[in-house]
Amino acid sequence: MFTMDQARSALQRVYGYDGFRDGQRKIIEHLAEGKDTVGIMPTGGGKSICYQIPAMLLPGVTLVISPLISLMKDQVDALHSLGVKAGFINSTLEMGEAGRLMWQAQEGRIKLLYVAPERLETEWFRERAKSIPISMVAVDEAHCVSQWGHDFRPSYRTIAPFIQELVQSGRERPIVAAFTATATPEVTEDLIHSLELLEPELVVTGFKRDNLAFTVLRGEERKAFTLDYVRQRASESGIIYASTRKEVEDIYDMLRHAGIAAGRYHAGLEDEERAKMQEAFLYDDVRVIAATNAFGMGIDKSNVRYVLHYNMPKHMEAYVQEAGRAGRDSEPSECVLLFHPQDILTQKFFIEQSEAAPERKAHEYKKLQVMIDYCYTTGCLQNYMVRYFGEEGEQPCGVCGNCKDERESIDITIEAQKIFSCIYRMRERFGVSMVASVLKGSRNKKVMQYGFEKLSTHGEMRHLAEKEISDLIYVLIAEGYLQLSEGQYPVVRLLPLAADVLKGKRTVEQRVAKSLKPKAGTVIDETIFEQLRLIRRELASQAGVPPYIVFNDSTLRELAELQPTTEAGMLRIKGVGEAKLKQFGMPFLEFFQQREEEAGRYDME
Ligand SMILES: [Zn+2]
């Protein structure tokens, strides 16, 4: 097989990194011994290195099975920029081109071949594959093989038979490495079974992402919050996820009207516009993009500084995957979830609408409840996730919204009492907007029809707008004083906590987000950083790749800090390997050399 010394030296030479992270090292050690391995590591954990380095060192070809067509191209581009020979076969490729690649693989002229799982279903591919010396099969997004995963893809079920067929044709059985970012213990067991792994080693590298600060905000006015939040981060890349196309459109319009260059992405747009938007985001032409969960499956952009969820997603797997797109370069980043009780109804509606079997629906409801509990937990948010995926939560993370709550509390006991007593007088039979109308003192038809203008609480909150009253009611729902019934016309009811408030035994506080201000930048010179970004932008467009493929933000920051003027100095920077130095290094070196010269001239004068 290969040795760990070889692996380390490849890491240094090709990627420009000094050492493996803990999980990477363990996975590569197992693969070096020729063992099947399951790697469960969060997005941004440096998964691709775990199979790319073994692929370079093993004889023959590594077949990488990946469901994401756009990601394949990115990965292959990235490998080429590192000087590694790789190719991909998917539906965007012409038959002749695919044949040529298969030929190169057969000759051993490429080390990694990326294919979509559907490819294994074609006779043509299965036959040609038998003449390729495949020494490893790396299965990406391996949870897709399990029915209990959140993204079951039947074509994944052809992987095990495909490998069997290879063996039956007289080939040696390749090592199988399976990777996923999100698998509960139940799903892990299922995937080991379905992929027919042989006594696999399991490496779980921790869902803890030290550079991500998670926050849940309940009862915020979402639009105002979002606009403010994005404005404060004008120079940073961010994704705003919303549940519906309509909300994506609303956010997009709001940002554009405020003069912010924003993108949008959802399944209702033409393919062409979607591709354009994705590209604009990738190339930093727009810094913020509003999107449904259709966005991001193929996005490997490393410098996303924040992921803002405008709605609660349907389960933790989706949340971890989407939020995990922040901070892949290990720089501090934020993941904020704006929770609104309406989200629960929306998600229940989606489950009801689906044509899944009752057993499956019950499973979805269970997952939804876990997500809701996350929004209400007062403990460390990172630990909550980590435990869900079957790991012991260790120390509180110290940076999430619950570990570090800097919000201001304001006393809203009197408002709460007015609202509760109004709901009580309306006999707990009406929805949020009707309660708000009565408190506002409206005399609309419906209010008069029920004689509510005669209630003592009618008009008790006339100093507020109806919208503000509704928002307050939602805060009280989110905090567990009130409950919203299910169904198409949800009704607000009092919960036991509300009775305590009415009796004066309990006060109500609302926490107002004062924090979430952008953190002060590090000590590096931002002007230099911006100039380096421009150089990178230029190199990227010449090479036809996204900027982060040239160098990612943390490499750029280190460059700005150390300002190397020699090739040796440049190679000491994390993320600068030999191939990248050769391809992209010169313009940076020249920039620093010129600065040094200018500084020297000043000294002499
Ligand atoms: Zn925490």
Residues whose N, C-alpha, C, O or C-beta is under 5 A from the ligand:
A	BS01	ZN	C380 L381 Q382 P396 C397 G398 V399 C400 C403
